[in-house]
């Protein structure tokens, strides 16, 4: 896939799938856009999270 195809795809994902304006997608950091896209895929059931956490995993018991 060429760079032009990659940016076209990311622009499509940002504008159509994530409901962002074209300007907002262009000004968005690439890592943030990719994180949003991954969350969107997980929400639709197209991808599974790499690790599952519960609140008990994040906050120790007794705090």
Secondary structure, 3 states (H helix, E strand, C coil): CCHHHHHHHHHHHHHHHCCCCHHHHHHCCHHHHHHHHHHHHHHHCCCCCCCCCCHHHHCCCCC
